[in-house]
C-alpha cells in the first residue's frame, strides 16, 4: 500500500495483519480523497482509529497542516510512527496510544479539527458513538467534515454486477446507528458504496 499523491507520493504504508487494523481498500481511498481534494490544504486533521495511519498520512501528503493520530493498540501506534517517518511527514504528526472515548473526552471543548476520519473495525458500532461525542464536545471546527467508513452489510459479489438502490435509511443505520436525533444535527454531504464499504461525509447542520 502506498500514498497516492502529494509530497510523499509513492511512499510505502506498512500495515498490520488482522481485522482490528483493516486498511481502507485502494479504490475506496482514492474515491474518498477525490471527494476531499479541495478540503485538505492547511487543515487540522484527526485520524481517530488510525490503524496504519494511511488516511491521515495521505491527508498530510496532500497539504494538511497537521494530523493527530490515535489508536488504542500499541502496535498500531508504533506502525503509524514508522510510516510517518518513512514518508517524511512525522514533523506534522501527533501520535497517541489511547482509546477513542478517552481521547474525545480529553479533547472536549479544547481541540478543533477541520476533518475527522472515523474508520474503526467493522461491526464495532463505534462510528455513531464517536459522532455523538464529537458533537457534544464541540470538537469539529466550523465548516468541518467527518469522514466515516462503515460496512454496508453486503459483501462484494465477484464476477457479477448487481445494481443496488441505496436509501437514506441505510445511512441512518450504518453511520448513525439508527439514531435519528443524532442524524438531525448533521447534513450528509456525500455517501457512496464501494463493494462492502460505505464512505460517508457529514457536516454540522
N, C-alpha and C positions, 0 to 999 in steps of 0.2 A: 504494500500500500504506500502511496506517495502523495505529497502535497501537489495539488492540481496546478495552481498558478500563483503568481506573485513573486516576492523577493526570494522565497525558499522553494520555488518551483522545482519539482523532481526529488526533493528531499524524502528519504525513506522514513515511513512511520512504522515502527515495530509495534506489534500488538501482542496481547496475552491470549492464551487459549482459554476457552470456556465461555458460557453464555453471560456470565456476570460482567464481562468487558467486551461484549459483542460490538465489533466496529460497524459503523454505518457503511452499507454497500456503496460501491463507487458510483453507480447510476443515481442512487438517491442523494448522495453527497453532491454530485455535480448539479442536480436539479435544485437542491437546497440553496447552494451558493449562487446559482443563477437567479433565484428569487431575491437574494440579498445583495446583488452586485453593486448597488449604489448606496448601501446602508452601512458599509464597514469602515470606510476611511475615517481615521481619527476617533473611532468609537471605543467605549469601555465595555468589555465582554465578560460574561460569566459562563463558564462551561461547568455546569453543576455536577453532572455524573460523568466525569472526564474520561474514564477508561484509559485509552492510549493517548488521549489529548488531541485526536485528529481534527475535531471540529474547531476547537479554539486555536490550534496551530494554523489551520487553513485561514481562519479569520485574521490572525496576526500577519501571515504572509501576504494577505490582500490589503494590508494597511491599517488594521485596527491599532489603536494606541496602546492598549493593554488587555491582558486576559487573566482572569482569576480561574484557576483550575482546582476543582475539589473532587475528591473521591474517598470513600471510606476504606478502600483496600490499599494497604501499604505498597504492595507490588505494583498496583496501577499507578500510584503517585510516583514511584521510582521510574516507571516507564515514561510517564509524562516528562519528567525532568530530563531523562536521557534523550527523548525525542526532541524536546525543545532546544537542548544544547546542540544536538546534531544538526538541527535546522537553523542554528544561529539566531534563535528567537527568544532565548531564555531571559535576555535583559528586559523584556516587556512582559514576562510571565510571573505570576504569583501562584504558588502551588501549595495546597493544604491537604493533609490527610485528616478528613473529618466527614461525618455523615451529613447528608443534606439538611436535615432538620436542625442540627446544631449550628451549621453554618448560617442558614437563613435566619435563625433566631439571633445570632450574634450580629448579623448584618442589618437587622431590622432598624429602620429609621436612621441608619448611619451610612450605608453604602447605596450607590445608584449605578445601575447598569443599563446601557443602551440596548444591548442584545443579550438574551439569556438562552443558552442551549439546554434543553431538557431531553436527555437520551438515556433513560435508565433501563435496566433489564426488562424485557417484555413480561407482561403479566404481573409486574410488581405493584401496580396501582399508584406509583409514586408521582406520576405526572400531575394528576389532579390535586394531590395534596401539596406538591411544590407550588403550583399556580396559586393555590389559596394562600399559602404562607408568603409568597412574593407580593400578592395583593395586600394582605394585612400588614406586612412590614414596610410597604411603600418602597420597595427595592427597585422597581422598574422606573427608569428615567422617563421624563416627559417625552412622548413620541416614540418611546422604546418598543421593542418587539420581543416576544417569547417564541422561540422555535422549538416545537415539540415533535419528537419522533416516537410513534406508537405502533403497535401491532394492529392491523385491521382485522385480524382474526381468521384470515383465509390464506393458506399457503399458495405460492405461485404455482400455476399449472404449466408444466413444461410441454412444449410441442403442441400446445392447444391454446388458441387465442379466444378468450371469453370476454366479451364486453359487459362490464358490470355497471349498473347505475348506482352512483353514490347518493347518500341522502344526508341532510343536516343532522338527523337523529344519530347517525353513525359517529359524527364528530362529537356530539354531546356525550355519548357513551365512552368512546375511545380516548378522548382528550380530557373531558371534564368529569369523567367518572359518573355520568348521569346527573350531575348536579346542575340543574338549570339556573338556580340562583347565582351560582358562581359564574356560569357562562354569560349571564346578563351583564356582567361587569366588563366584558371583552367583545371586541369585534374580530371575526375570523377574516384575516386579510387574504389568506390563501390556504387551501388544503388540496393535497393530491396523493394518489396512490402509486406506489412503485413495488409491484409484487405484493408481498405481505406487509410492506412498510407504508405507513401514512406519515407524510410530512405536513405539519400544520403550523402556520404562522399567525399569531394573535397579537392584538394590541389593546390597550385600555379603551373602553367605550367612551 
